[in-house]
Amino acid sequence: EEQRRIPEAWYSHSTVRELACAPAVIEALRLLYGREPIPFQTLNFQHGSEQAAHVDTIHFHCIPRYFMAGAWVALEDVNEENGALFAYPGSHRMRELDMTSLGLEPTEANYPEYERRLQGVLDAKGLKPETIRVRKGQVVLWAANLVHGGLPIQTAGSTRHSQVTHYYFEDGVYYFPM
């Protein structure tokens, strides 16, 4: 089976680590959150994730709430052909959308049902996803509780080289809900 993501490549590849600590990204996060960002995880992609709508807070969370962010760097042009990102604008202002708030025990086994229930909430609120098309070198920053995912790949065999780095911020307590 094709591996969709390469986790934690920054431990063994200096170029991945350098991108995770890019001064422009760090400065933008510092400005937006008013705290020092701390990169804690990288995911590298050769192909689009085709991941259903989700929020990152079901995987990583913190106290105080929502002091976690993601940065997605396009290492080539990205559009619908190679599996662009999508996001639901305004979804970060909704109530908590984790497994517990959706009536589920936070376990990997419940992940498919979480995706189904989350989509049901989005549909009931009439929220529509927007496609995020980016050029090589552009960065997309998002709040931990923004609903987002990856569109289906339309051109078989196409690549979508990219890197995601997740960041916590200083003076927080961090945990993994699942």
Secondary structure in CASP SS format (residue, H / E / C, confidence):
PFRMAT SS
TARGET T0000
AUTHOR 0000-0000-0000
METHOD secondary structure of the structure
MODEL  1
E C 1.00
E C 1.00
Q C 1.00
R C 1.00
R C 1.00
I E 1.00
P E 1.00
E C 1.00
A H 1.00
W H 1.00
Y H 1.00
S C 1.00
H C 1.00
S H 1.00
T H 1.00
V H 1.00
R H 1.00
E H 1.00
L H 1.00
A H 1.00
C C 1.00
A C 1.00
P H 1.00
A H 1.00
V H 1.00
I H 1.00
E H 1.00
A H 1.00
L H 1.00
R H 1.00
L H 1.00
L H 1.00
Y H 1.00
G C 1.00
R C 1.00
E C 1.00
P E 1.00
I E 1.00
P E 1.00
F E 1.00
Q E 1.00
T E 1.00
L E 1.00
N E 1.00
F E 1.00
Q C 1.00
H C 1.00
G C 1.00
S C 1.00
E C 1.00
Q C 1.00
A C 1.00
A C 1.00
H E 1.00
V C 1.00
D H 1.00
T H 1.00
I H 1.00
H C 1.00
F C 1.00
H E 1.00
C E 1.00
I E 1.00
P C 1.00
R C 1.00
Y C 1.00
F C 1.00
M E 1.00
A E 1.00
G E 1.00
A E 1.00
W E 1.00
V E 1.00
A E 1.00
L C 1.00
E C 1.00
D C 1.00
V E 1.00
N C 1.00
E H 1.00
E H 1.00
N H 1.00
G C 1.00
A C 1.00
L E 1.00
F E 1.00
A E 1.00
Y C 1.00
P C 1.00
G C 1.00
S H 1.00
H H 1.00
R H 1.00
M C 1.00
R C 1.00
E C 1.00
L C 1.00
D C 1.00
M C 1.00
T C 1.00
S C 1.00
L C 1.00
G C 1.00
L C 1.00
E C 1.00
P C 1.00
T C 1.00
E H 1.00
A H 1.00
N H 1.00
Y H 1.00
P H 1.00
E H 1.00
Y H 1.00
E H 1.00
R H 1.00
R H 1.00
L H 1.00
Q H 1.00
G H 1.00
V H 1.00
L H 1.00
D H 1.00
A H 1.00
K C 1.00
G C 1.00
L C 1.00
K C 1.00
P C 1.00
E E 1.00
T E 1.00
I E 1.00
R C 1.00
V E 1.00
R C 1.00
K C 1.00
G C 1.00
Q C 1.00
V E 1.00
V E 1.00
L E 1.00
W E 1.00
A E 1.00
A C 1.00
N C 1.00
L C 1.00
V C 1.00
H E 1.00
G E 1.00
G E 1.00
L C 1.00
P C 1.00
I C 1.00
Q C 1.00
T C 1.00
A C 1.00
G C 1.00
S C 1.00
T C 1.00
R C 1.00
H C 1.00
S E 1.00
Q E 1.00
V E 1.00
T E 1.00
H E 1.00
Y E 1.00
Y E 1.00
F E 1.00
E C 1.00
D C 1.00
G C 1.00
V E 1.00
Y E 1.00
Y E 1.00
F C 1.00
P C 1.00
M C 1.00
END
